[in-house]
């Protein structure tokens, strides 16, 4: 029976005053339109007064248009303050109404609007595998499985990650996508040891949940992989080779068969001089650590790098720059960079780079003979001084009166170019002063 019906049923015991006025009521807080989060306590404060009924005898009802009647027994204080606190309102837009009735069943109401925001619920995750007692070996795949769920989001929209907490911190080893029923699975191999696993799920609101487990992964060093009766823990130096174990027989196979730290000792494959190479590796002198296929060649009369070329390697230590001397005149060309060898090698056989024409051995800084022939490229600079020096440069003369002539030998008129033929004055007739000439070619150097 509601409060108001109850009061009406008791009417025979109440003296009704027809001049009685309804109570006055007003909700003071929270302010109209307030928004709170789901589960957050809300304190309602109101005032109520009546002209005949004392405030602490007024009947009070708090109600919600969503959740219905909230309280039916609250009373106001003697000063007329009415309070009610709750954190149980359903998410949604509420109309909160305070109804106050006096002793003559007259009542009044006051309402405000309250919005309760829904708070996202955290998802759930359950580890399926590894189950209790399950383990695996290092470097072997294991199927990890978890079951996830969420009240707001579909399972296949959740983000799932599997990780372990090791020496390097938290390491994620897979992030499987859940299926439609929430099963998330992946295969992975983990490092050896007792691992602290963390399986985490995050929903679309950012809410998360984590489940933890400890999982034993047998280290590779504790597994006899090659079946020779030894593991790494008890001294097997190569657990993938059943011919290698402590006390095994050393053979020439590139392996440390007896696990003493030496490979092929006592065989031709052993590195006697400790330079990293044996005879089988190309060491041409396995008694000298300075001689090996990776040694630096020096100009010392020894095949240091074992390339079957004694002192013949370019840029060997102690080498000399040689220039390209094609014509073999002892002078190299400057048009090519020098190469550094221990001795003359091929056309790289000159210590000089000042040959001006390397295709004629007569053309070099040592040339001293004037010639009427060009050196091969149309030029007459045989001594490489940068100029074509003519041998004959004087012009001859023949002049005077009858029987009185003066003359000098030389070119008739002009000095010809190198290699060009021209008349040369070699006499003057004493009676007529007539010039006598012969043809001559200009030599140059």
Buried (B, 14 or more C-beta within 10 A) or exposed (E): EEBBEEBEEEEEEEEEEEEBEBBBBBBBEBEEEBEBEBEEEBEBBBBBBBEBBEBEEBBBBBBBEBBEEBEBEBEBEEEBBBBBEBEEBEBBEBEBBBBBBBBBBBBBBBBBBBBBEEEBBBBBBBBBEBEEEEEBBBBEEBEBBBBBBBEEBEBBEBBBBBBBEEEEEEEEBBEBEBEEEBBBBBEBEBBBBEBBBBBBBBBBBEBBBEBEBEBBBBBBBEBBBBEBEBBBEEEBBBBEBBBBBBEBEBBBBEBBBBBEEEBBBEEEBBBBBEBEBBBBBEBBBBEBBEBBBEBEBBBBEBBBBBEEEBBBBEEBEEBBBBBBBBBEBBBBBBEBEBBBBBEEBEBBBBBBBBBBBBEBBBBBBBBEEBBBBBBEEEBBBBBBEEEBBBEBEEBBBBEEEEEEBEBEBBBBEEBBEBBEEBBBBBBBEEEEBEBBBEEBBBBBB
